[in-house]
Amino acid sequence: MNKEQSDFTTTIERAKPFFKRVGQCLYRNSENGIYYALVKKRGKQHRKSLKTTDRQFAERKLTDFRSLVSRSIAPTKDRNMTFMELAKDWFDAAKTRYKESSAKGAEVCFRMLNKHFGLLPVRNITTADCHDWEKKRGADLSASSFNHERTFLVAVFNYAMREGLMATNPALTLARRKMPKHKVIIPTKEQFATLVKTIRAYDNRAWDGADLVEILAYSGMRLSEATNMVWSEVDFDRGQFVVTGGAKGTKNHEARAVPLFPALRALLERMKQQQQPQPTQRVIPINTAKKVIAHACQQAGLPHFHHHLFRHFFVSQAIENGVDFKTISAWVGHKDGGVLVAKTYGHLNDVHSAEMAKKMTFFVN
């Protein structure tokens, strides 16, 4: 045994007598059988639970860990780089993958993270620092905001590992918070009809808002997709329209062709006849109908509806009419084959199925 391994053995056996050395840099807890790595580089010890009782799997994880430690000794960036500097470095490259609204949200997250980590050298940040942030900052955050900031914290430290500034990610010990389930209040057919009728009873300035509400409900598009659609993307002859999301693109950055559903076709044909638009002209000239929707809901005594609920309305109507989840997911731009639709709206399918079951009234005497 060389001096380095002798130092390891002495250190770990003094601390934990039930740790037994079973290989180079590999130790086993005799009480629970879990393997641990203990790697020493340039006088600094790097310890890590390999979280397995399988010897072969432990050896593979040990190899990966030793590689990480080696990279942390030969960083590609300044070893004294602060969190703020590294986060900016990472975000300047990563933000090209984000939509504008998401990038702005990420910038807010980093401003808050920098208040705690900003001036700390990345290589000195520990798990204790991360839990200190969780204790101080986490108390003021909702589960959603906490998970967002944790996601970016993990991403920056992963980047630090790739650049050789860290051997392990200290933020991985922070558990994601469970998101509360909010009940989605989907408009009924009667409520939707009342809302549209109320808006159209206003003067002509509100009609663009009514058109937007109906397009969202008849197409299943997201707000940004509907407001960026131009007339050249509507093909009455082929009976379909193309959702591109305009210059910013759709949420998953893929265009999709969707059938012109009867109610949507009737609405668009009426709008086209009235407007006589150019092909490059936007179908909906406004970006939001938030104010007119809120005013109409208040006047008609309806719940507080918002744009995205009309996408839910579209999906609920499709389910009630027996359309399968996979087809619905393709119409609304999901890439999971219907998993999210089933998870979110499965209860509606159960209710519809129960109502249909009441029609099975035949008996055999």
C-alpha positions in Angstrom: 0.0 0.0 0.0 1.4 3.4 -1.0 1.5 6.4 1.3 -1.5 8.0 -0.3 -3.7 4.9 0.3 -2.3 4.6 3.8 -3.4 8.1 4.5 -6.9 7.3 3.2 -7.2 4.2 5.3 -6.0 5.9 8.4 -8.4 8.8 7.9 -11.6 6.9 7.1 -11.0 4.1 9.7 -10.5 6.7 12.5 -13.8 8.4 11.5 -15.8 5.3 10.8 -14.5 2.0 12.1 -17.1 0.0 10.1 -15.7 1.2 6.7 -13.5 -1.4 5.1 -11.2 -0.8 2.2 -12.0 -3.3 -0.6 -10.1 -1.7 -3.5 -8.2 1.3 -4.7 -10.2 4.3 -3.5 -13.1 2.0 -2.8 -14.6 1.4 0.6 -17.6 -0.6 1.9 -19.8 0.1 4.9 -19.9 -3.2 6.7 -23.3 -2.3 8.4 -25.4 -1.6 5.3 -23.1 -2.8 2.4 -23.1 0.5 0.6 -19.9 1.4 -1.3 -18.1 4.7 -0.9 -15.4 6.5 -3.0 -12.5 8.2 -1.3 -10.2 10.0 -3.8 -7.2 12.2 -2.9 -5.7 14.7 -5.3 -3.1 17.3 -4.4 -3.6 16.9 -0.7 -7.4 17.3 -0.9 -9.8 14.4 -0.1 -13.0 13.9 -2.2 -15.5 11.6 -0.6 -18.8 10.4 -2.1 -21.4 7.7 -1.4 -21.8 5.6 -4.5 -25.3 4.7 -3.4 -25.1 1.0 -4.3 -24.4 -2.4 -2.7 -23.4 -3.9 -6.1 -19.6 -4.1 -6.4 -19.4 -4.0 -10.2 -21.7 -1.0 -10.4 -19.8 0.7 -7.6 -16.5 0.3 -9.5 -18.1 1.9 -12.6 -19.4 4.8 -10.6 -16.0 5.1 -8.9 -14.3 5.4 -12.4 -16.7 8.3 -13.3 -16.1 10.0 -9.9 -12.3 9.8 -10.3 -12.7 11.3 -13.8 -14.7 14.2 -12.3 -12.1 14.8 -9.6 -9.3 14.8 -12.2 -11.1 17.3 -14.3 -11.7 19.5 -11.3 -7.9 19.7 -10.8 -7.3 20.9 -14.3 -10.1 23.4 -15.0 -10.5 25.1 -18.3 -11.6 28.4 -16.6 -10.1 30.6 -13.9 -10.2 28.6 -10.7 -11.3 31.7 -8.8 -14.2 32.4 -11.0 -17.2 33.6 -9.0 -20.7 32.2 -9.3 -21.9 35.4 -10.9 -19.3 35.2 -13.6 -19.8 31.6 -14.3 -23.6 31.9 -14.3 -23.4 34.8 -16.9 -21.0 32.6 -19.0 -23.5 29.7 -18.9 -26.6 31.9 -19.5 -25.1 33.8 -22.4 -24.8 30.5 -24.3 -28.0 28.8 -22.9 -30.5 31.7 -23.4 -30.5 31.2 -27.2 -32.5 28.1 -26.5 -35.1 30.0 -24.5 -38.1 31.9 -25.7 -38.1 35.6 -24.9 -40.5 35.2 -21.9 -38.6 32.3 -20.5 -35.3 34.1 -20.9 -36.6 37.1 -18.9 -37.8 34.7 -16.2 -34.4 33.1 -16.0 -32.7 36.5 -15.6 -34.9 37.2 -12.6 -33.9 33.8 -11.1 -30.2 34.6 -11.6 -30.6 38.0 -10.0 -31.9 36.3 -6.9 -29.3 33.5 -6.9 -26.6 36.1 -7.2 -27.7 37.7 -4.0 -26.6 34.6 -2.1 -24.0 33.0 -4.3 -22.8 35.8 -6.6 -19.4 36.7 -5.1 -18.5 33.2 -3.9 -15.8 31.4 -5.9 -17.6 28.5 -7.5 -15.0 25.9 -6.5 -15.6 26.8 -2.8 -19.4 26.4 -2.8 -20.5 23.4 -0.8 -23.7 21.5 -0.1 -23.9 23.5 3.2 -24.0 26.7 1.2 -26.9 25.4 -0.9 -28.9 24.4 2.1 -28.2 27.8 3.6 -29.7 29.3 0.5 -32.7 27.0 0.8 -33.3 28.0 4.4 -32.9 31.7 3.8 -34.4 32.1 0.3 -36.8 29.2 0.2 -39.0 30.4 3.0 -40.1 33.3 0.8 -40.7 31.3 -2.4 -43.7 29.3 -3.7 -43.0 25.7 -4.8 -42.9 26.8 -8.4 -40.4 29.6 -7.9 -38.2 27.5 -5.7 -38.1 24.7 -8.3 -37.2 27.2 -11.0 -34.3 28.7 -9.1 -33.1 25.2 -8.1 -33.2 24.2 -11.7 -30.9 27.0 -12.7 -28.6 26.5 -9.7 -28.2 22.8 -10.7 -27.5 23.8 -14.3 -24.8 26.3 -13.4 -23.0 23.8 -11.2 -23.3 21.1 -13.9 -21.6 23.6 -16.2 -18.9 24.2 -13.5 -18.3 20.4 -13.4 -17.9 20.3 -17.2 -15.4 23.1 -17.0 -13.4 21.4 -14.3 -14.2 23.8 -11.5 -16.1 21.2 -9.4 -16.0 17.5 -8.8 -19.7 17.1 -7.8 -22.8 19.2 -7.9 -23.6 20.5 -4.4 -27.2 21.5 -5.4 -28.4 18.0 -6.1 -29.1 17.4 -2.5 -31.8 20.0 -2.6 -35.1 18.3 -3.1 -37.6 19.7 -5.5 -40.8 20.9 -3.8 -44.1 19.2 -4.5 -46.3 21.5 -6.6 -49.9 22.0 -5.3 -52.6 20.8 -7.7 -54.8 23.7 -8.7 -58.3 22.8 -9.9 -58.8 24.0 -13.5 -62.2 25.7 -13.9 -63.2 25.0 -17.5 -66.1 27.1 -19.0 -69.2 25.2 -19.7 -70.8 25.5 -23.2 -73.4 27.8 -21.6 -70.8 30.0 -19.9 -68.7 30.2 -23.0 -71.7 31.3 -25.1 -72.7 33.9 -22.5 -69.1 35.3 -22.5 -68.9 35.7 -26.2 -72.4 37.2 -26.4 -71.6 39.7 -23.6 -68.4 40.8 -25.4 -70.1 41.1 -28.8 -72.8 43.3 -27.2 -70.1 46.0 -26.6 -69.1 48.3 -29.4 -67.0 47.2 -32.4 -63.7 47.9 -30.6 -64.4 44.7 -28.5 -65.1 42.4 -31.4 -61.4 41.6 -32.0 -61.4 40.3 -28.4 -64.5 38.2 -29.1 -62.8 36.8 -32.2 -59.7 35.9 -30.2 -61.7 34.2 -27.5 -63.6 32.1 -30.1 -60.4 31.2 -32.1 -58.8 30.0 -28.9 -61.8 27.9 -28.0 -62.3 26.5 -31.5 -58.7 25.7 -32.3 -56.9 24.7 -29.1 -54.0 27.1 -29.9 -52.0 28.9 -27.2 -52.4 32.6 -27.0 -49.1 33.5 -28.7 -49.9 30.9 -31.5 -53.3 32.4 -32.2 -52.2 36.1 -32.2 -49.3 35.3 -34.5 -51.3 33.4 -37.1 -51.5 35.1 -40.6 -54.1 34.5 -43.2 -51.7 32.7 -45.6 -51.5 29.9 -42.9 -55.2 29.2 -43.3 -56.0 26.9 -46.2 -59.8 26.7 -46.7 -59.4 24.5 -49.8 -57.4 21.8 -47.9 -59.5 22.3 -44.8 -56.5 23.0 -42.4 -54.5 25.7 -40.8 -50.8 25.7 -39.9 -49.6 26.8 -36.4 -46.1 28.3 -36.6 -46.1 30.7 -33.6 -44.7 33.5 -35.9 -41.2 34.7 -35.5 -40.9 33.3 -31.9 -42.1 29.9 -32.9 -44.3 27.5 -31.0 -43.6 26.2 -27.5 -41.8 23.1 -28.8 -40.4 25.0 -31.8 -42.2 22.8 -34.3 -45.0 23.9 -36.7 -48.1 21.7 -36.9 -51.0 21.3 -39.4 -54.4 21.2 -37.8 -57.9 20.5 -39.4 -60.2 23.5 -39.8 -62.9 22.4 -37.4 -66.4 23.4 -38.4 -66.9 26.2 -35.8 -63.4 27.6 -36.6 -64.0 27.5 -40.4 -67.3 29.4 -40.0 -65.7 32.0 -37.9 -62.7 32.5 -40.1 -64.8 32.6 -43.3 -66.9 35.4 -41.8 -63.9 37.3 -40.6 -62.2 37.0 -44.0 -65.3 38.2 -45.8 -65.6 41.2 -43.5 -61.9 42.2 -43.5 -60.7 41.3 -47.1 -57.2 40.9 -45.6 -53.8 40.5 -47.3 -52.1 37.0 -47.0 -49.4 38.4 -44.7 -51.9 40.2 -42.4 -52.5 38.8 -38.9 -55.8 37.0 -38.4 -56.1 38.6 -35.0 -54.7 42.2 -34.8 -54.5 42.3 -31.0 -52.1 40.5 -28.6 -54.5 40.1 -25.7 -58.2 40.3 -24.8 -57.5 40.2 -21.0 -59.3 43.4 -20.1 -62.5 42.8 -22.2 -62.7 39.2 -20.9 -62.4 40.3 -17.3 -65.0 43.0 -17.8 -67.4 40.6 -19.5 -67.0 38.0 -16.8 -67.8 40.5 -14.1 -70.8 41.9 -15.9 -72.2 38.4 -16.7 -71.5 37.0 -13.3 -69.1 34.4 -14.6 -66.0 33.0 -13.0 -62.7 34.9 -13.8 -61.8 33.2 -17.1 -58.5 33.8 -18.9 -57.0 33.0 -22.3 -55.6 29.6 -21.5 -58.9 28.3 -20.2 -60.3 28.4 -23.7 -57.6 25.9 -24.8 -58.8 23.7 -21.9 -62.3 24.2 -23.2 -61.3 23.0 -26.6 -59.7 19.8 -25.2 -62.7 19.2 -23.0 -65.1 19.4 -25.9 -62.9 17.1 -28.0 -63.0 14.5 -25.2 -66.7 14.8 -24.8 -67.1 14.1 -28.5 -65.0 10.9 -28.2 -61.8 12.1 -29.8 -58.8 10.0 -28.6 -56.1 11.5 -26.5 -53.3 10.9 -29.1 -55.2 12.9 -31.7 -56.0 15.7 -29.3 -52.4 16.0 -28.3 -51.3 16.3 -31.9 -53.9 19.1 -32.5 -52.7 21.1 -29.5 -49.0 20.6 -30.1 -48.0 18.1 -27.4 -45.2 15.7 -28.3 -45.9 13.0 -25.8 -48.6 11.1 -27.7 -51.4 12.0 -25.3 -49.8 11.4 -21.9 -50.3 15.0 -20.7 -53.8 15.2 -22.0 -54.7 11.9 -20.3 -53.1 13.1 -17.0 -54.8 16.5 -17.1 -58.2 15.7 -18.5 -58.6 12.0 -17.7 -61.3 12.8 -15.1 -63.4 14.4 -17.9 -63.2 11.2 -19.9 -64.4 9.3 -16.9 -67.3 11.6 -16.4 -68.2 11.4 -20.0 -68.0 7.6 -20.0 -70.3 7.5 -16.9 -72.8 9.7 -18.7 -72.7 7.5 -21.8 -73.1 4.4 -19.6 -76.5 5.7 -18.5 -77.7 5.2 -22.1 -77.1 1.5 -21.9 -80.6 0.7 -20.6 -81.2 -2.7 -22.2 -82.0 -5.7 -20.0 -82.3 -9.4 -20.5 -85.2 -11.0 -18.7 
